[in-house]
Amino acid sequence: MGIDDFLMHLRAERGLSENTALAYRRDLAQWEKSQLPLTSEGIERYLAQLHTAGLAPASVARKRAALSSYCRFLSREGELETNPVAVAASLTRPERKLPHTLTTTQLLELLRAPDRTTAKGRRDAALLELLYAGGLRLSEAQHLRWGDLDSKQGTILVQGKGGKERHVPLAAIVFESLHLLCSESVKPSEPVFGGVGRVTLWRAVKENVLTAGLGTNPSPHWLRHSFATHLLNHGADLRAIQELLGHARITTTQIYTHVATERLRVVYRAAHPRA
């Protein structure tokens, strides 16, 4: 049993996407290059090397998680007695970074950034509105098909991670922006964004964030984070946000409660005389 067997397991039994499987392959290939033993001591040395090399804490955590999943697989297959990552030093676990969100004013500036008099501008505008109004991942927007849109019900069918489907409500104004991209001969199986690649859509988000002057290192996930945070700030139930985002675990969604709490602290310090 080796890495190829593990990747086959990820695709066939756990239903992970090809992009996720490739990310695992890259992380595990880096581990193989270290030539360290697959023991708790070896893993501690490997993670310490990553820290020393200046790798971002989030990247170290991802590589640690990849190794842990691989070792759990080997344990189930009888190749390892225990998961050595589970007993590796906890000092390799980084603090969780709060997601970046945009204010309502910043979101409006971003949505005004595309030039809607051009075909590209209309596409960019529809993409930005969809990512924020639906909280979609960029890959989910990329694979959205015309047949997934139900403007009468005001919902779209989203193909999430691991092939999991979810219905997400959208405002009428977002459907209007999407239908501006539609021709009379379009088929239900055709992608809404015309088969444009993920990198092209990512660049579209980046260009418009820069045009709006909202940051120098933008990410499409900013809109997804803003979607969840704004819902929470306006009283939405955490479980409902979990369903809308397509999170498998509520603990993943709970990070947004920390974002909301941090903003309350900022408001308190700025406004309270005794702060």
PAZAPA-4460 file (N, C-alpha, C; in steps of 0.05 Angstrom, whole numbers, plus 32768, in hexadecimal, padded with zeros to 4 digits):
% residues 275
    n_x    n_y    n_z   ca_x   ca_y   ca_z    c_x    c_y    c_z   seq   type   mol
   8011   7FE8   8000   8000   8000   8000   8012   8019   8000     1      M     A
   800B   802C   7FEE   801B   8044   7FED   8009   805C   7FE7     2      G     A
   8015   8072   7FDE   8007   808B   7FD9   7FF3   8088   7FC3     3      I     A
   7FFA   8079   7FAE   7FE7   8075   7F97   7FCE   8067   7FA1     4      D     A
   7FD1   8053   7FB2   7FBA   8044   7FBD   7FA9   8057   7FCE     5      D     A
   7FB6   8068   7FDD   7FA7   807B   7FEE   7F97   808F   7FDD     6      F     A
   7FA3   8099   7FC7   7F96   80AC   7FB5   7F7E   809E   7FA7     7      L     A
   7F81   8085   7FA0   7F6B   8076   7F94   7F54   8074   7FA8     8      M     A
   7F5B   806F   7FC2   7F47   806E   7FD7   7F38   8088   7FDA     9      H     A
   7F47   809E   7FD8   7F3B   80B9   7FDB   7F26   80BD   7FC5    10      L     A
   7F2D   80B6   7FAC   7F1C   80BB   7F96   7F03   80A8   7F96    11      R     A
   7F09   808E   7F9A   7EF4   807A   7F96   7EE2   8077   7FAF    12      A     A
   7EED   8077   7FC7   7EDD   8071   7FDE   7ED4   808A   7FED    13      E     A
   7EE4   809F   7FED   7EDD   80B8   7FFB   7ED2   80CD   7FE9    14      R     A
   7ED3   80C9   7FCF   7EC7   80DB   7FBC   7ED4   80F6   7FBA    15      G     A
   7EEE   80F8   7FC1   7EFB   8112   7FC0   7F00   811A   7FA3    16      L     A
   7F00   8134   7F9F   7F04   813F   7F84   7F21   813A   7F7A    17      S     A
   7F25   813D   7F60   7F40   8139   7F55   7F53   814E   7F5F    18      E     A
   7F4A   8167   7F63   7F5B   817C   7F6D   7F64   8176   7F8A    19      N     A
   7F52   816B   7F9B   7F5A   8164   7FB6   7F6E   814D   7FB6    20      T     A
   7F69   8139   7FA5   7F7B   8122   7FA3   7F97   812B   7F9A    21      A     A
   7F98   813E   7F87   7FB2   8148   7F7E   7FC0   8158   7F94    22      L     A
   7FB1   8166   7FA5   7FBD   8174   7FBB   7FC9   8161   7FCF    23      A     A
   7FBB   814B   7FD4   7FC7   8136   7FE6   7FE0   812B   7FDA    24      Y     A
   7FE0   8126   7FBF   7FF8   811A   7FB2   8010   812D   7FB5    25      R     A
   800C   8147   7FB2   8022   815A   7FB4   802D   815A   7FD0    26      R     A
   801B   815B   7FE4   8024   815C   8000   8033   8142   8008    27      D     A
   8029   812B   7FFF   8036   8112   8006   804F   810D   7FF6    28      L     A
   8051   8119   7FDE   806A   8117   7FCF   8080   8126   7FDD    29      A     A
   8079   813D   7FE9   808D   814D   7FF7   8096   813D   8010    30      Q     A
   8084   812F   801D   808B   811E   8034   809F   8108   802B    31      W     A
   809A   80FB   8014   80AB   80E6   800A   80C7   80F0   8005    32      E     A
   80C9   8108   7FFB   80E4   8114   7FF5   80F4   8118   800E    33      K     A
   80E7   811B   8025   80F6   811F   803E   8105   8105   8047    34      S     A
   80FB   80EE   803D   8108   80D4   8044   8109   80CE   8062    35      Q     A
   80F7   80DB   8071   80F6   80D6   808E   80E3   80BE   8093    36      L     A
   80E7   80B0   80AA   80D7   8099   80B0   80BA   80A1   80B7    37      P     A
   80A7   808F   80B0   808B   8094   80B6   8085   808D   80D3    38      L     A
   8092   809C   80E5   808E   8099   8102   8088   80B4   810D    39      T     A
   807F   80B5   8127   8078   80CF   8133   8091   80E1   8134    40      S     A
   80A8   80D5   8139   80C1   80E5   813A   80C8   80F0   811E    41      E     A
   80C5   80DE   810A   80CB   80E7   80EF   80B8   80FE   80E6    42      G     A
   809F   80FB   80ED   808B   810F   80E5   8090   812A   80F4    43      I     A
   8098   8128   810D   809F   8140   811C   80B6   814F   810F    44      E     A
   80CB   813F   8107   80E2   814B   80FA   80DA   8158   80E0    45      R     A
   80C9   814B   80D0   80C0   8155   80B7   80B1   816F   80BA    46      Y     A
   809E   8170   80CC   808E   8188   80D1   809F   819F   80DB    47      L     A
   80B3   8198   80EC   80C5   81AC   80F6   80D5   81B8   80E0    48      A     A
   80DD   81A8   80CD   80EC   81B1   80B5   80DB   81C5   80A5    49      Q     A
   80C2   81BF   80A2   80B0   81D1   8093   80AE   81EC   80A1    50      L     A
   80AB   81EB   80BC   80AA   8204   80CB   80C4   8214   80C8    51      H     A
   80DB   8206   80C9   80F5   8213   80C7   80F8   8220   80AB    52      T     A
   80ED   8213   8097   80EF   821D   807C   80DD   8235   8077    53      A     A
   80CD   823C   808B   80BC   8254   8089   80A1   824F   807B    54      G     A
   8099   8236   807A   807F   8230   806E   8068   823B   807F    55      L     A
   8054   8245   8073   803D   8251   8081   8030   823C   8093    56      A     A
   8028   8244   80AB   801B   8231   80BE   8004   8221   80B1    57      P     A
   7FF4   822E   80A1   7FDD   8220   8095   7FE7   820B   8082    58      A     A
   7FFD   820F   8074   8008   81FC   8061   8013   81E4   8071    59      S     A
   8020   81E9   8087   802B   81D4   8098   8014   81C3   80A3    60      V     A
   7FFE   81D0   80AB   7FE7   81C1   80B5   7FDA   81B0   80A0    61      A     A
   7FDA   81BA   8087   7FCE   81AA   8071   7FDF   8191   806C    62      R     A
   7FFA   8194   806C   800B   817D   8067   8009   8169   807E    63      K     A
   8006   8173   8096   8002   8162   80AD   7FE8   8152   80AA    64      R     A
   7FD3   815F   80A1   7FB9   8152   809E   7FBB   813D   8088    65      A     A
   7FCA   8142   8072   7FCD   812F   805C   7FDB   8116   8066    66      A     A
   7FF0   811A   8076   7FFF   8103   8081   7FEE   80F3   8094    67      L     A
   7FDD   8101   80A4   7FCC   80F3   80B7   7FB7   80E2   80A8    68      S     A
   7FAC   80EC   8093   7F98   80DD   8083   7FA5   80C5   8076    69      S     A
   7FBD   80C9   806C   7FCC   80B3   8060   7FD3   809D   8074    70      Y     A
   7FDB   80A5   808C   7FE2   8092   80A1   7FCA   8083   80AB    71      C     A
   7FB3   8091   80AD   7F9A   8083   80B5   7F93   806E   80A1    72      R     A
   7F97   8074   8087   7F91   8061   8072   7FA4   8048   8075    73      F     A
   7FBD   804D   807A   7FD0   8037   807D   7FCA   8027   8096    74      L     A
   7FC0   8034   80AB   7FB9   8025   80C3   7FA1   8012   80BE    75      S     A
   7F8D   801C   80AF   7F76   800C   80A9   7F7D   7FF4   8097    76      R     A
   7F92   7FF8   8086   7F9B   7FE3   8074   7FAF   7FD0   8082    77      E     A
   7FB5   7FD5   809B   7FC8   7FC4   80AA   7FE5   7FC9   80A5    78      G     A
   7FEC   7FDF   8097   8007   7FE6   8091   8015   7FF4   80A9    79      E     A
   8005   8001   80BA   800F   800E   80D2   7FFE   8006   80EA    80      L     A
   800B   8004   8101   7FFC   7FFC   8119   7FEB   8014   8123    81      E     A
   7FF7   802C   8122   7FE9   8044   812C   7FEF   805B   8118    82      T     A
   7FE0   8070   811C   7FE5   8088   810C   7FFA   8099   8119    83      N     A
   8013   809A   810F   8029   80A8   811C   8024   80C7   811D    84      P     A
   8014   80D1   810B   800F   80EE   810B   7FFF   80F6   8124    85      V     A
   7FEE   80E4   812D   7FDD   80EA   8144   7FED   80EE   815D    86      A     A
   8005   80E3   815F   8015   80E6   8177   802D   80F9   8173    87      V     A
   802E   8105   815B   8043   8119   8156   803E   8132   8168    88      A     A
   8053   8141   816D   8052   8157   817F   803C   816B   8176    89      A     A
   802C   8174   8189   8016   8187   8184   8021   81A3   817C    90      S     A
   803A   81A8   8181   8045   81C3   817B   8045   81C8   815D    91      L     A
   8042   81B3   814D   8040   81B7   8130   8025   81C1   8127    92      T     A
   8011   81C2   8139   7FF7   81CB   8132   7FF6   81EA   8133    93      R     A
   7FF1   81F7   811D   7FF1   8215   811D   7FD6   821F   8128    94      P     A
   7FD7   8239   812F   7FBE   8246   8137   7FAD   8249   811E    95      E     A
   7F93   8247   8122   7F81   8249   810B   7F7D   8267   8104    96      R     A
   7F82   826C   80EA   7F80   8288   80E1   7F63   828E   80DA    97      K     A
   7F5A   82A6   80E2   7F3F   82AE   80DC   7F3C   82B5   80BF    98      L     A
   7F26   82AD   80B2   7F22   82B3   8096   7F1F   82D0   8090    99      P     A
   7F28   82D9   8079   7F25   82F5   8071   7F09   82FA   8066   100      H     A
   7EFC   830E   8070   7EE2   8316   8066   7EE1   8333   805E   101      T     A
   7ECE   8339   804C   7ECA   8355   8043   7EB2   8361   8051   102      L     A
   7EB2   837B   8055   7E9B   8388   8060   7E86   838A   804B   103      T     A
   7E6D   8392   8053   7E58   8395   803F   7E5F   83AB   802B   104      T     A
   7E6B   83C1   8035   7E73   83D6   8023   7E88   83CD   800F   105      T     A
   7E9B   83BD   8018   7EB0   83B2   8006   7EA4   839F   7FF1   106      Q     A
   7E90   838F   7FFA   7E83   837D   7FE7   7E75   838C   7FD1   107      L     A
   7E68   83A2   7FD8   7E5A   83B2   7FC4   7E6E   83BF   7FB0   108      L     A
   7E85   83C7   7FBB   7E9A   83D2   7FA9   7EA4   83BD   7F96   109      E     A
   7EA7   83A4   7FA0   7EB1   838E   7F8F   7E9C   8388   7F7A   110      L     A
   7E83   8386   7F81   7E6E   837F   7F6D   7E6B   8395   7F58   111      L     A
   7E73   83AE   7F5E   7E72   83C3   7F4A   7E8B   83C4   7F38   112      R     A
   7E9F   83B5   7F3F   7EB9   83B6   7F31   7EB7   83AD   7F14   113      A     A
   7EA9   8397   7F0D   7EAA   838D   7EF1   7E9C   83A1   7EDE   114      P     A
   7EA6   83A2   7EC6   7E9B   83B3   7EB0   7E85   83A3   7EA3   115      D     A
   7E6C   83A8   7EAA   7E56   8398   7EA0   7E4E   839E   7E83   116      R     A
   7E5C   83B0   7E77   7E56   83B6   7E5A   7E65   83A2   7E48   117      T     A
   7E77   8391   7E54   7E86   837E   7E45   7E7D   8362   7E4D   118      T     A
   7E82   834E   7E3B   7E7B   8332   7E41   7E8B   8328   7E59   119      A     A
   7EA4   832E   7E5A   7EB5   8326   7E71   7EAB   8333   7E8B   120      K     A
   7EA4   834C   7E89   7E9A   835A   7EA1   7E81   834E   7EAC   121      G     A
   7E6E   8346   7E99   7E55   833A   7EA2   7E5B   831E   7EAE   122      R     A
   7E6E   8310   7EA3   7E75   82F6   7EAF   7E81   82FA   7ECA   123      R     A
   7E93   830D   7ECD   7EA0   8312   7EE7   7E8B   831A   7EFC   124      D     A
   7E79   832C   7EF4   7E64   8335   7F06   7E53   831E   7F10   125      A     A
   7E4B   830D   7EFD   7E3B   82F5   7F05   7E4A   82E3   7F17   126      A     A
   7E64   82DF   7F12   7E74   82CD   7F23   7E76   82D8   7F3F   127      L     A
   7E7C   82F2   7F42   7E7F   82FF   7F5C   7E65   82FE   7F6C   128      L     A
   7E4F   8304   7F5F   7E35   8303   7F6C   7E2F   82E6   7F75   129      E     A
   7E35   82D3   7F64   7E2F   82B7   7F6B   7E40   82AE   7F83   130      L     A
   7E5A   82B4   7F83   7E6B   82AB   7F98   7E63   82B7   7FB3   131      L     A
   7E5B   82D0   7FB3   7E52   82DD   7FCC   7E36   82D6   7FD4   132      Y     A
   7E23   82D7   7FC1   7E07   82D2   7FC8   7E02   82B4   7FCF   133      A     A
   7E12   82A2   7FC4   7E0E   8286   7FCA   7E23   8279   7FDC   134      G     A
   7E39   8288   7FE1   7E4E   827C   7FF2   7E5C   8265   7FE4   135      G     A
   7E5E   8265   7FCA   7E69   824F   7FBB   7E88   824F   7FBC   136      L     A
   7E93   8237   7FBA   7EAF   8235   7FB4   7EB3   823B   7F96   137      R     A
   7ECB   8243   7F8F   7ED0   824A   7F73   7ECB   8232   7F61   138      L     A
   7ED4   821A   7F69   7ED0   8202   7F59   7EB3   81FB   7F56   139      S     A
   7EA2   8202   7F6A   7E86   81FC   7F68   7E79   820F   7F53   140      E     A
   7E81   8228   7F53   7E77   823B   7F3F   7E80   8233   7F23   141      A     A
   7E99   822A   7F21   7EA4   8221   7F07   7E93   820B   7EFA   142      Q     A
   7E8A   81F8   7F0B   7E7C   81E0   7F01   7E5D   81E3   7F01   143      H     A
   7E54   81FB   7F09   7E37   81FF   7F08   7E2C   81FE   7EEC   144      L     A
   7E16   81EF   7EE8   7E0A   81EC   7ECD   7DF0   81FB   7ECC   145      R     A
   7DE7   8201   7EB3   7DCE   820F   7EB0   7DB7   81FF   7EBC   146      W     A
   7DB8   81E5   7EBA   7DA3   81D4   7EC5   7DA2   81D4   7EE3   147      G     A
   7DB7   81DF   7EF0   7DB8   81E0   7F0E   7DA9   81F9   7F18   148      D     A
   7DA1   820B   7F06   7D93   8224   7F0E   7D75   8220   7F0E   149      L     A
   7D68   8227   7F24   7D4B   8226   7F25   7D42   8242   7F2E   150      D     A
   7D3E   8254   7F1B   7D37   826F   7F21   7D1B   8271   7F2D   151      S     A
   7D09   825E   7F26   7CEE   825F   7F32   7CEE   825A   7F50   152      K     A
   7CFF   8246   7F58   7D02   8241   7F75   7D16   8253   7F82   153      Q     A
   7D26   8261   7F72   7D3A   8272   7F7D   7D52   8264   7F89   154      G     A
   7D59   824C   7F7E   7D6E   823C   7F88   7D80   8232   7F72   155      T     A
   7D98   822A   7F7A   7DAA   821C   7F67   7DB3   8202   7F74   156      I     A
   7DB9   81EE   7F64   7DC4   81D4   7F6D   7DE2   81D5   7F6B   157      L     A
   7DF0   81D3   7F81   7E0D   81D5   7F82   7E19   81BA   7F86   158      V     A
   7E2D   81B4   7F75   7E3C   819B   7F78   7E54   81A1   7F8A   159      Q     A
   7E53   8198   7FA3   7E68   819F   7FB6   7E7E   818A   7FB7   160      G     A
   7E8F   818D   7FCC   7EA5   817A   7FD0   7E9B   815E   7FD3   161      K     A
   7EAA   814B   7FC8   7EA3   812F   7FCB   7E89   8127   7FBD   162      G     A
   7E81   8137   7FA9   7E69   8131   7F9A   7E4F   8137   7FA9   163      G     A
   7E51   8145   7FC0   7E39   814A   7FD0   7E2A   8162   7FC4   164      K     A
   7E10   815F   7FC2   7DFF   8174   7FB6   7DF1   8184   7FCC   165      E     A
   7DEC   819D   7FC7   7DDC   81AE   7FD9   7DCD   81C3   7FC9   166      R     A
   7DB6   81CA   7FD2   7DA6   81DF   7FC6   7DAC   81FA   7FD5   167      H     A
   7DB2   820E   7FC6   7DB9   8228   7FD1   7DA7   823D   7FC6   168      V     A
   7D99   824D   7FD7   7D88   8263   7FCD   7D98   827A   7FC2   169      P     A
   7D8D   8287   7FAE   7D9A   829F   7FA2   7D85   82B5   7F9E   170      L     A
   7D8E   82CD   7FA0   7D7C   82E4   7F9B   7D76   82E6   7F7D   171      A     A
   7D60   82F2   7F76   7D58   82F5   7F5A   7D6C   8305   7F4A   172      A     A
   7D79   8319   7F57   7D8D   8329   7F49   7DA5   8319   7F3F   173      I     A
   7DAB   8304   7F4F   7DC2   82F2   7F47   7DBA   82E1   7F2F   174      V     A
   7DA1   82D7   7F2F   7D97   82C8   7F18   7D97   82DA   7EFE   175      F     A
   7D90   82F3   7F02   7D90   8305   7EEB   7DAC   8308   7EE0   176      E     A
   7DC0   830B   7EF1   7DDC   830E   7EE8   7DE5   82F4   7EDA   177      S     A
   7DDD   82DD   7EE4   7DE5   82C4   7ED8   7DD8   82C0   7EBD   178      L     A
   7DBF   82C7   7EBB   7DB0   82C3   7EA1   7DBA   82D6   7E8B   179      H     A
   7DC8   82EB   7E92   7DD4   82FD   7E7E   7DEA   82EE   7E6F   180      L     A
   7DF4   82D8   7E7B   7E09   82C8   7E6E   7DFD   82B3   7E5C   181      L     A
   7DE3   82AF   7E5D   7DD6   8299   7E50   7DCD   82A0   7E33   182      C     A
   7DD2   828E   7E21   7DC9   8291   7E05   7DB0   8280   7E01   183      S     A
   7DA1   8284   7DEC   7D88   8276   7DE7   7D8D   8258   7DE3   184      E     A
   7DA4   8251   7DD8   7DA9   8235   7DD1   7DB8   8225   7DE7   185      S     A
   7DBA   8231   7DFF   7DC9   8224   7E14   7DBB   820B   7E1E   186      V     A
   7DCB   81F6   7E25   7DC0   81DD   7E2E   7DC3   81DB   7E4C   187      K     A
   7DB1   81CC   7E5A   7DB2   81CA   7E77   7DCC   81BE   7E81   188      P     A
   7DDA   81AE   7E71   7DF3   81A1   7E79   7E0B   81B3   7E76   189      S     A
   7E08   81CA   7E69   7E1E   81DC   7E64   7E25   81EC   7E7D   190      E     A
   7E3F   81F1   7E82   7E47   8201   7E99   7E3F   821E   7E96   191      P     A
   7E36   822B   7EAC   7E2D   8246   7EAC   7E43   8259   7EA2   192      V     A
   7E5C   8253   7EAA   7E72   8265   7EA3   7E81   825A   7E8A   193      F     A
   7E73   824B   7E7A   7E7E   8243   7E60   7E96   8232   7E60   194      G     A
   7E9A   8223   7E74   7EB2   8211   7E75   7ECC   821F   7E7A   195      G     A
   7ECA   8238   7E84   7EE3   8247   7E8A   7EF1   8239   7EA1   196      V     A
   7F0C   8238   7EA0   7F1B   822A   7EB4   7F1C   8238   7ECF   197      G     A
   7F23   8229   7EE4   7F23   8234   7EFF   7F37   824B   7F01   198      R     A
   7F4E   8249   7EF5   7F63   825E   7EF7   7F58   8278   7EEB   199      V     A
   7F4A   8276   7ED5   7F3F   828E   7EC8   7F2A   829C   7EDA   200      T     A
   7F19   828C   7EE7   7F06   8297   7EFA   7F13   82A3   7F12   201      L     A
   7F28   8296   7F1C   7F37   82A0   7F33   7F43   82BB   7F2C   202      W     A
   7F4F   82BD   7F14   7F5B   82D7   7F0C   7F45   82EC   7F09   203      R     A
   7F2D   82E5   7F01   7F18   82F8   7EFE   7F11   8304   7F19   204      A     A
   7F10   82F4   7F2E   7F0A   82FD   7F49   7F21   8310   7F52   205      V     A
   7F3A   8307   7F4D   7F51   8317   7F56   7F51   8332   7F48   206      K     A
   7F4C   8333   7F2E   7F4D   834C   7F1F   7F39   8360   7F2A   207      E     A
   7F21   8356   7F31   7F0C   8368   7F3A   7F10   8371   7F57   208      N     A
   7F1C   8360   7F67   7F23   8368   7F83   7F38   837E   7F81   209      V     A
   7F4C   837B   7F70   7F61   8390   7F6D   7F55   83AA   7F61   210      L     A
   7F43   83A7   7F4E   7F36   83BF   7F43   7F26   83CE   7F58   211      T     A
   7F1A   83BF   7F6B   7F0A   83CC   7F80   7F1C   83D6   7F97   212      A     A
   7F36   83CF   7F96   7F49   83D8   7FAA   7F45   83CB   7FC5   213      G     A
   7F3E   83B1   7FC5   7F37   83A4   7FDE   7F4D   8391   7FE8   214      L     A
   7F64   8390   7FDC   7F79   837F   7FE5   7F8D   8378   7FD0   215      G     A
   7FA4   836F   7FD7   7FB9   8369   7FC4   7FBD   834B   7FC1   216      T     A
   7FB1   833B   7FD2   7FB4   831D   7FD0   7F99   8310   7FD3   217      N     A
   7F87   8316   7FC1   7F6B   830D   7FC4   7F67   82EF   7FBF   218      P     A
   7F50   82E5   7FC8   7F48   82CA   7FC4   7F2A   82C8   7FBF   219      S     A
   7F21   82B6   7FAD   7F04   82B3   7FAA   7EF6   82AB   7FC3   220      P     A
   7F05   829E   7FD6   7EF9   8296   7FEF   7EF1   82AD   8001   221      H     A
   7EFB   82C5   7FFB   7EF3   82DD   800A   7ED5   82E0   8008   222      W     A
   7EC9   82DB   7FF1   7EAC   82DE   7FED   7E9D   82C9   7FFC   223      L     A
   7EA7   82B0   7FFD   7E9A   829B   800C   7E9C   82A1   802A   224      R     A
   7EB3   82AA   8033   7EB6   82B1   8050   7EA3   82C8   8057   225      H     A
   7EA1   82DC   8045   7E90   82F3   804A   7E73   82EB   804B   226      S     A
   7E6B   82D9   8039   7E50   82CE   8039   7E48   82C2   8054   227      F     A
   7E5A   82B1   805F   7E54   82A4   8078   7E54   82B7   8090   228      A     A
   7E68   82C9   8090   7E6A   82DC   80A6   7E53   82F0   80A7   229      T     A
   7E4B   82FA   808F   7E35   830D   808E   7E1B   82FF   8097   230      H     A
   7E16   82E6   808F   7DFF   82D8   8098   7DFF   82D5   80B6   231      L     A
   7E15   82CE   80C1   7E17   82CA   80DE   7E13   82E4   80ED   232      L     A
   7E1F   82FA   80E2   7E1B   8314   80EF   7DFF   831E   80EF   233      N     A
   7DEF   8314   80DC   7DD3   831C   80DA   7DC0   8307   80E6   234      H     A
   7DCB   82F5   80F6   7DBA   82E3   8106   7DB4   82C8   80FA   235      G     A
   7DC1   82C0   80E5   7DBC   82A6   80D9   7DC6   8290   80EC   236      A     A
   7DB8   8279   80EC   7DBF   8262   80FC   7DD9   8255   80F1   237      D     A
   7DEA   824D   8103   7E04   8241   80FA   7DFF   8227   80EA   238      L     A
   7DEC   8218   80F2   7DE6   81FF   80E3   7DDC   8205   80C7   239      R     A
   7DCC   821A   80C4   7DC3   8221   80A9   7DDB   822A   8098   240      A     A
   7DED   8239   80A4   7E05   8242   8095   7E16   822A   808D   241      I     A
   7E18   8216   809F   7E26   81FD   8098   7E1A   81F0   8080   242      Q     A
   7E00   81EE   807E   7DF2   81E2   8067   7DF7   81F2   804E   243      E     A
   7DF5   820C   8050   7DF9   821D   8038   7E15   821B   802D   244      L     A
   7E29   8219   803F   7E45   8217   8037   7E4D   81FB   802E   245      L     A
   7E3D   81E7   8036   7E44   81CB   802F   7E5A   81C0   8040   246      G     A
   7E5D   81CA   8059   7E71   81BF   806C   7E67   81A4   8077   247      H     A
   7E79   8191   8078   7E72   8177   8083   7E70   8178   80A1   248      A     A
   7E80   818A   80AE   7E80   818C   80CB   7E7A   81A8   80D4   249      R     A
   7E6B   81AA   80EA   7E64   81C4   80F5   7E7C   81D3   8100   250      I     A
   7E91   81C4   8108   7EA9   81D0   8112   7EB7   81E1   80FD   251      T     A
   7EB4   81D9   80E4   7EC0   81E9   80CE   7EB2   8204   80CC   252      T     A
   7E98   8204   80CF   7E88   821D   80CD   7E8C   822F   80E5   253      T     A
   7E93   8223   80FC   7E95   8233   8115   7EAB   8248   8114   254      Q     A
   7EBE   8246   8101   7ED3   825A   80FF   7EC7   8276   80FA   255      I     A
   7EAF   8277   80EE   7EA2   8291   80E9   7E97   829E   8102   256      Y     A
   7E93   828E   8117   7E8A   829A   8130   7EA2   82AA   813C   257      T     A
   7EBA   82A0   8137   7ED2   82AF   8141   7ED6   82C9   8132   258      H     A
   7ED0   82C8   8118   7ED2   82E1   8108   7EBE   82F6   8112   259      V     A
   7EA5   82ED   8117   7E91   82FF   8122   7E98   830A   813D   260      A     A
   7EA3   82F9   814E   7EAB   8302   8169   7EC2   8316   8167   261      T     A
   7ED5   8311   8156   7EEC   8324   8153   7EE2   833F   8149   262      E     A
   7ECE   8340   8138   7EC4   835A   812F   7EB5   8368   8146   263      R     A
   7EA8   8359   8157   7E9B   8365   816E   7EB0   8372   8180   264      L     A
   7EC7   8365   8183   7EDC   8370   8194   7EE6   838A   8188   265      R     A
   7EE9   838B   816D   7EF3   83A3   8160   7EDF   83BA   8165   266      V     A
   7EC5   83B5   8162   7EB1   83C9   8166   7EB1   83D2   8183   267      V     A
   7EB3   83BF   8196   7EB4   83C6   81B2   7ECB   83D8   81B9   268      Y     A
   7EE3   83D1   81AF   7EFB   83E0   81B6   7EF9   83FD   81AA   269      R     A
   7EEC   83FF   8193   7EEB   8419   8186   7ED5   842B   8192   270      A     A
   7EC0   841F   819D   7EA9   842F   81A6   7EA6   8432   81C4   271      A     A
   7EB0   841F   81D3   7EAA   8420   81F0   7EBF   8431   81FF   272      H     A
   7EB5   8443   8210   7EC7   8456   821E   7EDB   8448   8230   273      P     A
   7ED4   8430   823A   7EE5   8421   824D   7EF5   840B   8240   274      R     A
   7EF4   840A   8226   7F02   83F4   8218   7F20   83F9   8218   275      A     A
***
